[in-house]
Structures are given as structure tokens and as C-alpha cells.
């Protein structure tokens, strides 16, 4: 089958948004695994002083995971699907959480950041240009900032590929078809098979200029199917050369506040999406919803 991309994918998520949370609830450990990845991204503590980007937030399950781990962090959550964001905004959120209707590809033009950490759950399989989005993420992170990608990315084992296909044929696609969203869930099945294996995505992160890239498996039946990928934007000190003088360090923020604790979705169209505080945010819609 042809994978859904860009506006077609965003529209499919819009249509599926009313039943999305109920269907993901059929996945044992779905929310617990998101929270585990959030713990792997963020340092111990309540998150005070941190600004975190939830890239491809969907209906807010990943945002909730971040909030549980770091309840005082400032969280900006973005997604390309207006329908998914409506579901997220229907839930209660504290004032330190804000939602914006933005694609991953357009996030760098939103005028915010730098961020201390970026969380991207179930996103990279769905973007047309994953390397371009990784470049965007890198530009949004402060020096030393951390990235966690929580993604269906197979280990490379034939066993895990067969298990994923069996689960999709027996549960995922039939359930999605009953809800009227068979095309989206067939896309989910095929997108995982077509996406990078865990070693390949780890290498993609390194190729995009991130340091310390590594993959950690999740627990339960999804071991070998879903991974947390951790990486960092390097903390690089710049040097300024004065005329007729030796190089002198100018200093840079090399502190890495996001440690290894917890050992935790084109084309553009103008729109106004509601924020958690009840206002509107000018944004762009494009492919890459989760």
C-alpha cells in the first residue's frame, strides 16, 4: 500500500481523533512506556526552569507523560492535526502547558526556543523528510540540550517484524477499520515495516550531528518493536579571535540539565489553533502528525 503523507496523513488523523485514545488504550503499556521515555529524557526533580518541546503531541498522551515526570516544566506541545489538538485541548491542563497547531517542519519558524529538551513520540515514521526534521530539532535545542524519540522502530530481527505484522493483522487494523479509519491503521502497520530499524535510526541521529545517540528498548511485548532513542546537541564553546591577539574563549552554555534519569507529524496553510490558555496561535498545517 502507499503510505499516507503530508495533508493526507493530517486529514486521516483529524478523522481518527475522536476514537484515537480508545484505540491506543488497547495497547498494554502505551502510556507507561511514554512515561518511561520521558523519564529517560528529563533529569530528576520537578522540572522547574526547563522548557520542553513535545513535537507531534497528538491528543496529549506524550504531553501528559512529560508533565507527570516534570510537573513544573514549561511545555510547548505542537501537532499538525487540528483534530488531534482539539482532543488534547478538551483535557484539563495547568498553565505551564501550551498547545500550538504546527507541523514538525514548521516548528523552527514559530519564534520560540531554544529548548532544554525535545520529546518526539511516534513522529519520525510519519514525516516526509526525517533528516530535515532532525535538523530542525537540532536548531531548536540549546547547546547541550537533549532529544528523546519514542518510536516504533524494529530491532532488525525477523521475529520482531513477524510479531508486529501479526499484531497489526489480528488487532490493530481490524479495530481501526471498525472505527472507520482503516487506511490510517494500515498506514501504521506499513510505516513501521518501512521505517529505519533501531540501529539505522541511531546512525541517522549521529549523521544529523547529534552526539551520544543510543537506543533503549521498552518493556513488555513491544521489546524489539518500540525504542527510546536518546541523543544530545553538542555543547560547543565558540572562540572569538581579536586582531593581532590569540584566540580567546567566548564561553557557551555547556551545562546539560537533561540527564539519564529513570534508568524515558508539506505544504502550508494559514490557520488559527486554540492554545491551552484559550487564545489562538497562527500556525501551519503539514504532514507529520503522530
FENRAQUI-V79427 format. One record per residue. RES is the residue in one small letter. SS is DSSP state (@ for helix, = for strand, . for the rest). PSI is psi in radians with two decimals (none if undefined). D_LAST is the distance of its C-alpha to the last C-alpha in Angstrom with 2 decimals. Layout:
BEGIN
res=RES ss=SS psi=PSI d_last=D_LAST
res=RES ss=SS psi=PSI d_last=D_LAST
END
This chain:
BEGIN
res=x ss=. psi=2.72 d_last=18.82
res=x ss=. psi=2.26 d_last=17.25
res=x ss=. psi=2.60 d_last=13.54
res=x ss=. psi=2.46 d_last=11.70
res=x ss=. psi=2.75 d_last=11.32
res=x ss=@ psi=-2.19 d_last=11.38
res=x ss=@ psi=-0.60 d_last=12.66
res=x ss=@ psi=-0.72 d_last=12.72
res=x ss=@ psi=-0.76 d_last=9.02
res=x ss=@ psi=-0.71 d_last=8.67
res=x ss=@ psi=-0.65 d_last=11.66
res=x ss=@ psi=-0.71 d_last=10.50
res=x ss=@ psi=-0.66 d_last=7.80
res=x ss=@ psi=-0.82 d_last=10.81
res=x ss=@ psi=-0.62 d_last=13.07
res=x ss=@ psi=-0.09 d_last=11.35
res=x ss=@ psi=-0.57 d_last=10.86
res=x ss=@ psi=-0.51 d_last=14.44
res=x ss=@ psi=0.00 d_last=14.21
res=x ss=@ psi=-0.82 d_last=10.78
res=x ss=@ psi=-0.66 d_last=12.45
res=x ss=@ psi=-0.66 d_last=15.43
res=x ss=@ psi=-0.70 d_last=13.87
res=x ss=@ psi=-0.44 d_last=12.07
res=x ss=. psi=-0.32 d_last=15.55
res=x ss=. psi=-0.24 d_last=17.02
res=x ss=. psi=1.87 d_last=15.68
res=x ss=. psi=2.26 d_last=18.49
res=x ss=. psi=0.09 d_last=17.67
res=x ss=@ psi=-0.93 d_last=13.95
res=x ss=@ psi=-0.65 d_last=14.70
res=x ss=@ psi=-0.66 d_last=17.62
res=x ss=@ psi=-0.67 d_last=15.79
res=x ss=@ psi=-0.75 d_last=13.39
res=x ss=@ psi=-0.64 d_last=16.68
res=x ss=@ psi=-0.75 d_last=18.41
res=x ss=@ psi=-0.65 d_last=16.11
res=x ss=@ psi=-0.68 d_last=16.64
res=x ss=@ psi=-0.62 d_last=20.33
res=x ss=@ psi=-0.45 d_last=20.34
res=x ss=@ psi=-0.77 d_last=19.10
res=x ss=. psi=2.64 d_last=21.35
res=x ss=. psi=2.86 d_last=25.16
res=x ss=. psi=2.68 d_last=27.22
res=x ss=. psi=-3.00 d_last=28.14
res=x ss=. psi=0.03 d_last=26.72
res=x ss=. psi=0.11 d_last=24.86
res=x ss=. psi=2.30 d_last=27.46
res=x ss=. psi=-0.14 d_last=27.44
res=x ss=. psi=2.50 d_last=23.97
res=x ss== psi=2.07 d_last=21.38
res=x ss== psi=2.37 d_last=17.83
res=x ss== psi=2.17 d_last=14.71
res=x ss== psi=1.76 d_last=11.39
res=x ss== psi=1.94 d_last=9.15
res=x ss=. psi=0.98 d_last=5.61
res=x ss=. psi=-0.28 d_last=7.24
res=x ss=. psi=-2.31 d_last=5.88
res=x ss=. psi=0.09 d_last=9.28
res=x ss=. psi=0.12 d_last=10.76
res=x ss=@ psi=-0.72 d_last=11.08
res=x ss=@ psi=-0.61 d_last=10.54
res=x ss=@ psi=-0.74 d_last=12.82
res=x ss=@ psi=-0.69 d_last=15.26
res=x ss=@ psi=-0.78 d_last=15.43
res=x ss=@ psi=-0.74 d_last=16.38
res=x ss=@ psi=-0.63 d_last=18.79
res=x ss=@ psi=-0.63 d_last=20.45
res=x ss=@ psi=-0.68 d_last=21.16
res=x ss=. psi=1.34 d_last=22.22
res=x ss=. psi=-0.32 d_last=23.23
res=x ss=. psi=0.04 d_last=25.04
res=x ss=. psi=2.60 d_last=22.57
res=x ss== psi=2.08 d_last=21.51
res=x ss== psi=2.15 d_last=17.72
res=x ss== psi=2.08 d_last=15.98
res=x ss== psi=2.23 d_last=12.40
res=x ss== psi=2.62 d_last=10.59
res=x ss== psi=2.68 d_last=7.80
res=x ss=. psi=-0.32 d_last=8.50
res=x ss=. psi=2.03 d_last=8.49
res=x ss=@ psi=-0.63 d_last=11.90
res=x ss=@ psi=-0.75 d_last=11.76
res=x ss=@ psi=-0.71 d_last=9.08
res=x ss=@ psi=-0.64 d_last=11.19
res=x ss=@ psi=-0.71 d_last=14.28
res=x ss=@ psi=-0.71 d_last=13.47
res=x ss=@ psi=-0.78 d_last=12.98
res=x ss=@ psi=-0.29 d_last=16.18
res=x ss=. psi=-0.15 d_last=18.08
res=x ss=. psi=2.72 d_last=18.21
res=x ss=. psi=2.36 d_last=20.92
res=x ss=. psi=2.56 d_last=20.27
res=x ss=. psi=2.99 d_last=22.94
res=x ss=. psi=-0.30 d_last=23.97
res=x ss=. psi=0.11 d_last=22.52
res=x ss== psi=2.28 d_last=18.89
res=x ss== psi=2.47 d_last=17.83
res=x ss== psi=2.49 d_last=14.83
res=x ss== psi=2.54 d_last=14.52
res=x ss== psi=1.59 d_last=13.01
res=x ss== psi=2.53 d_last=12.29
res=x ss=. psi=2.80 d_last=10.37
res=x ss=@ psi=-0.68 d_last=10.28
res=x ss=@ psi=-0.45 d_last=13.28
res=x ss=@ psi=-0.02 d_last=15.15
res=x ss=@ psi=-0.57 d_last=14.80
res=x ss=@ psi=-0.35 d_last=18.11
res=x ss=@ psi=0.11 d_last=19.93
res=x ss=@ psi=-0.18 d_last=19.21
res=x ss=. psi=0.36 d_last=22.43
res=x ss=. psi=3.06 d_last=21.39
res=x ss=. psi=3.12 d_last=21.72
res=x ss=. psi=2.79 d_last=22.76
res=x ss== psi=2.59 d_last=20.61
res=x ss== psi=-0.53 d_last=21.96
res=x ss== psi=2.61 d_last=18.69
res=x ss== psi=2.31 d_last=15.05
res=x ss== psi=2.21 d_last=12.38
res=x ss== psi=1.86 d_last=9.07
res=x ss== psi=2.20 d_last=7.30
res=x ss=. psi=0.74 d_last=5.30
res=x ss=. psi=-0.90 d_last=4.95
res=x ss=@ psi=-0.44 d_last=8.31
res=x ss=@ psi=-0.43 d_last=8.48
res=x ss=@ psi=-0.07 d_last=6.72
res=x ss=. psi=2.57 d_last=9.04
res=x ss=. psi=-0.61 d_last=12.56
res=x ss=. psi=1.43 d_last=14.44
res=x ss=@ psi=-0.61 d_last=13.30
res=x ss=@ psi=-0.68 d_last=16.81
res=x ss=@ psi=-0.70 d_last=16.80
res=x ss=@ psi=-0.66 d_last=13.75
res=x ss=@ psi=-0.65 d_last=15.57
res=x ss=@ psi=-0.67 d_last=18.61
res=x ss=@ psi=-0.81 d_last=17.03
res=x ss=@ psi=-0.78 d_last=16.04
res=x ss=@ psi=-0.69 d_last=19.57
res=x ss=@ psi=-0.41 d_last=21.13
res=x ss=@ psi=-0.35 d_last=19.50
res=x ss== psi=2.49 d_last=20.80
res=x ss== psi=2.80 d_last=24.43
res=x ss== psi=2.26 d_last=26.72
res=x ss== psi=-0.10 d_last=26.23
res=x ss== psi=2.74 d_last=22.79
res=x ss== psi=2.61 d_last=20.35
res=x ss== psi=2.34 d_last=16.85
res=x ss== psi=2.19 d_last=14.99
res=x ss== psi=2.05 d_last=12.10
res=x ss== psi=1.98 d_last=11.06
res=x ss== psi=2.56 d_last=10.02
res=x ss== psi=1.84 d_last=11.26
res=x ss=. psi=1.94 d_last=14.08
res=x ss=. psi=2.65 d_last=17.32
res=x ss=. psi=-0.42 d_last=20.59
res=x ss=. psi=-0.19 d_last=22.36
res=x ss=. psi=2.41 d_last=24.51
res=x ss=@ psi=-0.54 d_last=25.31
res=x ss=@ psi=-0.80 d_last=25.35
res=x ss=@ psi=-0.61 d_last=21.74
res=x ss=@ psi=-0.74 d_last=20.72
res=x ss=@ psi=-0.69 d_last=22.97
res=x ss=@ psi=-0.77 d_last=21.73
res=x ss=@ psi=-0.78 d_last=18.07
res=x ss=@ psi=-0.70 d_last=19.46
res=x ss=@ psi=-0.78 d_last=21.76
res=x ss=@ psi=-0.73 d_last=19.23
res=x ss=@ psi=-0.75 d_last=17.04
res=x ss=@ psi=-0.62 d_last=20.31
res=x ss=@ psi=-0.56 d_last=21.83
res=x ss=@ psi=-1.00 d_last=19.16
res=x ss=@ psi=-0.94 d_last=15.55
res=x ss=@ psi=-0.77 d_last=16.53
res=x ss=@ psi=-0.75 d_last=19.52
res=x ss=@ psi=-0.74 d_last=17.82
res=x ss=@ psi=-0.62 d_last=15.14
res=x ss=@ psi=-0.69 d_last=18.12
res=x ss=@ psi=-0.57 d_last=20.12
res=x ss=. psi=-0.03 d_last=17.68
res=x ss=. psi=0.24 d_last=17.84
res=x ss=. psi=0.67 d_last=14.41
res=x ss=@ psi=-0.67 d_last=15.71
res=x ss=@ psi=-0.70 d_last=14.39
res=x ss=@ psi=-0.73 d_last=10.68
res=x ss=@ psi=-0.41 d_last=11.70
res=x ss=@ psi=-0.64 d_last=14.06
res=x ss=@ psi=-0.78 d_last=11.41
res=x ss=@ psi=-0.86 d_last=9.72
res=x ss=@ psi=-0.96 d_last=13.33
res=x ss=@ psi=-0.59 d_last=14.35
res=x ss=@ psi=-0.59 d_last=11.53
res=x ss=@ psi=-0.74 d_last=12.45
res=x ss=@ psi=-0.59 d_last=16.07
res=x ss=@ psi=-0.27 d_last=15.85
res=x ss=. psi=2.97 d_last=14.05
res=x ss=. psi=2.51 d_last=16.29
res=x ss=. psi=2.94 d_last=18.20
res=x ss=@ psi=-0.80 d_last=18.36
res=x ss=@ psi=-0.63 d_last=21.56
res=x ss=@ psi=-0.71 d_last=20.26
res=x ss=@ psi=-0.62 d_last=17.27
res=x ss=@ psi=-0.77 d_last=19.79
res=x ss=@ psi=-0.61 d_last=22.09
res=x ss=@ psi=-0.72 d_last=19.51
res=x ss=@ psi=-0.80 d_last=19.16
res=x ss=@ psi=-0.70 d_last=22.96
res=x ss=@ psi=-0.43 d_last=23.31
res=x ss=. psi=0.04 d_last=21.26
res=x ss=. psi=0.11 d_last=23.86
res=x ss== psi=2.67 d_last=22.50
res=x ss== psi=2.75 d_last=25.07
res=x ss== psi=0.45 d_last=25.17
res=x ss== psi=2.32 d_last=22.08
res=x ss== psi=2.79 d_last=21.89
res=x ss== psi=2.34 d_last=19.84
res=x ss== psi=2.29 d_last=20.38
res=x ss== psi=2.74 d_last=19.73
res=x ss=. psi=3.03 d_last=18.58
res=x ss=. psi=3.03 d_last=21.14
res=x ss=@ psi=-2.71 d_last=21.91
res=x ss=@ psi=-0.33 d_last=21.03
res=x ss=@ psi=0.02 d_last=17.94
res=x ss=. psi=2.22 d_last=20.33
res=x ss=. psi=-0.09 d_last=20.10
res=x ss=. psi=-0.71 d_last=16.67
res=x ss== psi=2.42 d_last=14.48
res=x ss== psi=2.70 d_last=15.61
res=x ss== psi=2.18 d_last=15.62
res=x ss== psi=2.20 d_last=16.47
res=x ss== psi=2.44 d_last=18.73
res=x ss== psi=2.99 d_last=20.34
res=x ss== psi=2.53 d_last=22.32
res=x ss== psi=2.24 d_last=23.40
res=x ss=. psi=2.48 d_last=27.12
res=x ss=. psi=1.77 d_last=29.54
res=x ss=. psi=2.18 d_last=31.99
res=x ss=. psi=2.26 d_last=35.27
res=x ss=. psi=2.67 d_last=36.48
res=x ss== psi=2.40 d_last=40.15
res=x ss== psi=2.27 d_last=42.28
res=x ss== psi=2.08 d_last=45.55
res=x ss=. psi=2.68 d_last=48.44
res=x ss=. psi=2.29 d_last=51.28
res=x ss=. psi=0.52 d_last=53.85
res=x ss=. psi=2.71 d_last=52.12
res=x ss=. psi=2.82 d_last=50.08
res=x ss== psi=2.48 d_last=46.35
res=x ss== psi=2.36 d_last=45.37
res=x ss== psi=2.37 d_last=42.07
res=x ss=. psi=-0.22 d_last=40.31
res=x ss=. psi=2.57 d_last=38.07
res=x ss=. psi=2.73 d_last=34.34
res=x ss=. psi=1.71 d_last=32.11
res=x ss=. psi=0.03 d_last=31.66
res=x ss=. psi=2.42 d_last=30.94
res=x ss=. psi=1.70 d_last=27.87
res=x ss=. psi=-0.23 d_last=26.94
res=x ss=. psi=1.70 d_last=23.88
res=x ss=. psi=-2.88 d_last=25.55
res=x ss=. psi=0.67 d_last=24.91
res=x ss=. psi=2.71 d_last=25.45
res=x ss=. psi=0.18 d_last=24.56
res=x ss=. psi=none d_last=25.63
res=x ss=. psi=none d_last=18.32
res=x ss=. psi=none d_last=4.98
res=x ss=. psi=3.13 d_last=14.79
res=x ss=. psi=2.95 d_last=17.00
res=x ss=. psi=2.68 d_last=17.65
res=x ss=. psi=2.28 d_last=18.78
res=x ss== psi=2.51 d_last=20.34
res=x ss== psi=2.92 d_last=19.24
res=x ss== psi=2.06 d_last=19.93
res=x ss== psi=2.46 d_last=17.36
res=x ss== psi=2.58 d_last=18.85
res=x ss=. psi=2.98 d_last=18.74
res=x ss=. psi=-0.43 d_last=19.37
res=x ss=. psi=-0.01 d_last=22.99
res=x ss=. psi=0.02 d_last=23.31
res=x ss=. psi=-2.80 d_last=23.67
res=x ss== psi=2.67 d_last=21.78
res=x ss== psi=2.16 d_last=20.05
res=x ss== psi=2.38 d_last=20.41
res=x ss== psi=-3.02 d_last=17.24
res=x ss== psi=2.47 d_last=15.80
res=x ss=. psi=2.46 d_last=13.19
res=x ss=. psi=3.10 d_last=11.75
res=x ss=. psi=2.77 d_last=9.27
res=x ss=. psi=0.23 d_last=6.26
res=x ss=. psi=2.71 d_last=3.76
res=x ss=. psi=none d_last=0.00
END
